[in-house]
Amino acid sequence: MKMKTAALLLAFVPAPALAANTPLDFGRHSANEPINVSADAFLADMKGKTGTYSGNVIVTQGKLKLRADKVRVNVIDNKPDKIEATGHVVFDSASGTAQGDVGVYDVAPRTITLNGHVVLAKDKNVMRGTTLVVNLVTGAATLQSKGANGGRVQGLFTPPPQKNSQSLKPAPTNP
C-alpha cells in the first residue's frame, strides 16, 4: 500500500501555473520515477480503511517533495479516494513552493485543495491567500482569501533586473 499511496500523493502536485506571472509552476514530472516515503510512524486502520503516516512525513519523487506533519489516505474499493496532508504542508519543486495548513487531494475529480495560510513562492515572487484549488484535469487554479485580514488575495512580483540600468539615470547636464 505504501508505494501506491505515495504514487497517488505525488500525482496531485500542481503542474500548471496560476497565471503566466504567478510564482508557482511545478512543471511536468514523471509518475514513473521511484518514490521515497519516510515518516516517524505508519498506522493502518483496516476497518476504517485508512493509512496514516505521521511525524515529519517526507514524500519525494524526482525533484518533487511533499512535507507534512501527517498524511492520511482514505481507501474505497481498495483504491485511494482522498489523501489528506495536515500540519505545515509544503510542496517543493525546482521551480517553486506551495504551502498551507491542510492539503487535500480528491482522487476521482482530480482536485487539490490547500487551506489555511496558503503561500505560493518562486524566487522573490509570493502570493498569499486562504484557499488554493487546482483542477488537474483542466489545469485551472483559483486562489482565494476568504476570512483573512482584508479578505483579499495578495501578490508581490519582482521584475527581473533591466539589462541596461544606465537608461534609467538622468542625462548629465552641462553647467
Disulfide bonds with the S-S distance in Angstrom:
none
